[in-house]
Amino acid sequence: MMDDQTTVWLKSLQYLPPPLRDFHDQKEVFKTIHQITNVDGHEYARSVDWVTGQCYVIDIFLWFMARRGYTLQRCRARVPFRALHADVEEARNRRGAALPLPSAAQPTTSAKE
């Protein structure tokens, strides 16, 4: 039955581009999108956080489209695109630099100093 083959294929996540097949990689991509894109400048997107965006795009939209034979793929146009992995890494580094040290790593000062 074709539906069973399609379901197996969907569950394999092969309909997603490689950078989106791993849940943790998805999180990094959607955090990056939210960090780089000025969502406050878009009235309709202002109330959408990265978690909601990730769930809707991955679990609903791309799955729905894949069920109907459409997949997201890298464009083959010969133009200078940005590198997804570089944007994700840069955004991750910026988030990491903005975070305070864990309490165990914080320098301590004595009340007597």
C-alpha positions as CSV (number, residue, x, y, z in Angstrom):
1,M,0.0,0.0,0.0
2,M,1.5,3.4,-1.0
3,D,0.3,5.1,2.1
4,D,2.3,2.7,4.3
5,Q,5.5,3.4,2.1
6,T,4.8,7.1,2.4
7,T,4.4,6.9,6.2
8,V,7.7,5.0,6.6
9,W,9.4,7.6,4.4
10,L,7.9,10.5,6.5
11,K,9.0,8.8,9.7
12,S,12.6,8.5,8.4
13,L,12.7,12.3,8.1
14,Q,14.2,12.0,4.6
15,Y,11.9,14.7,3.4
16,L,13.8,17.2,5.5
17,P,17.0,18.7,4.2
18,P,20.0,17.2,6.1
19,P,20.5,20.3,8.4
20,L,17.0,19.8,9.7
21,R,16.8,16.1,10.3
22,D,18.2,16.2,13.8
23,F,16.0,17.8,16.5
24,H,18.9,19.6,18.1
25,D,20.0,21.0,14.8
26,Q,16.5,22.2,14.1
27,K,16.5,24.0,17.4
28,E,19.8,25.8,16.5
29,V,18.4,26.8,13.1
30,F,15.2,28.2,14.5
31,K,17.0,30.0,17.3
32,T,19.2,31.5,14.6
33,I,16.3,32.6,12.5
34,H,14.6,34.2,15.5
35,Q,17.9,35.9,16.5
36,I,18.8,37.2,13.0
37,T,15.3,38.2,11.8
38,N,13.7,41.3,13.2
39,V,10.4,39.6,14.2
40,D,9.3,42.7,16.0
41,G,9.3,44.5,12.6
42,H,6.7,42.0,11.3
43,E,3.3,42.5,12.9
44,Y,2.1,38.9,12.1
45,A,5.4,37.3,13.3
46,R,5.9,39.4,16.5
47,S,4.1,36.9,18.7
48,V,5.8,33.8,17.3
49,D,8.7,32.5,19.3
50,W,11.3,30.2,17.8
51,V,9.8,27.1,19.5
52,T,6.4,27.8,18.0
53,G,8.0,28.5,14.6
54,Q,10.0,25.3,14.7
55,C,7.0,23.1,15.7
56,Y,4.8,24.6,13.0
57,V,7.3,24.6,10.2
58,I,8.8,21.1,10.9
59,D,5.9,19.2,12.4
60,I,3.0,20.7,10.4
61,F,4.0,22.6,7.2
62,L,6.9,20.5,5.9
63,W,5.3,17.2,6.9
64,F,2.0,18.3,5.2
65,M,3.8,19.3,2.0
66,A,6.0,16.1,2.0
67,R,2.9,14.0,2.3
68,R,1.9,15.5,-1.0
69,G,5.2,15.0,-2.7
70,Y,6.9,18.4,-2.1
71,T,10.3,18.8,-0.3
72,L,12.5,21.6,0.7
73,Q,15.9,21.5,-1.0
74,R,18.9,23.7,-1.5
75,C,18.6,26.0,-4.5
76,R,20.9,25.3,-7.4
77,A,21.1,28.9,-8.7
78,R,24.6,30.2,-9.1
79,V,24.4,33.2,-6.7
80,P,26.4,33.9,-3.5
81,F,24.1,32.5,-0.8
82,R,24.8,32.8,2.9
83,A,26.1,29.6,4.5
84,L,23.5,28.1,6.9
85,H,26.1,26.5,9.1
86,A,28.1,29.7,9.4
87,D,25.0,31.7,10.4
88,V,24.1,29.1,13.0
89,E,27.6,29.0,14.5
90,E,27.8,32.8,14.6
91,A,24.4,33.1,16.3
92,R,25.3,30.3,18.8
93,N,28.5,32.1,19.7
94,R,26.7,35.4,20.2
95,R,24.1,33.7,22.4
96,G,26.9,32.0,24.4
97,A,28.7,35.3,24.9
98,A,25.6,36.9,26.2
99,L,24.9,34.2,28.8
100,P,26.3,34.7,32.4
101,L,28.7,32.1,33.7
102,P,27.0,29.2,35.6
103,S,27.0,30.0,39.3
104,A,29.7,27.4,40.0
105,A,32.0,29.2,37.6
106,Q,31.2,32.7,38.9
107,P,34.1,34.4,40.7
108,T,33.2,34.7,44.4
109,T,34.0,37.6,46.6
110,S,34.2,37.4,50.3
111,A,32.3,39.9,52.4
112,K,35.6,40.7,54.1
113,E,37.3,41.8,50.9
